[in-house]
């Protein structure tokens, strides 16, 4: 093989590596956003449940 063939193979390998890294970064970022939103939803739901429970206990103790 001549020098140009080696250079072409190097360019293909480099392009594949860059493409693979780009896809992995995109998937990781997308996964991060989904997990962040899920955490926010879980925390909000827990807070709502705690406040609702607090006021339910408060109302129950006030009426008795």
Secondary structure, DSSP 8 states (H G I E B T S, - for coil): --HHHHHHHHHHHHHHHHHHHHHHHHHHHHHHHHHHHHHHHHHHHHHHHHHHHHHHHHHHHHH-
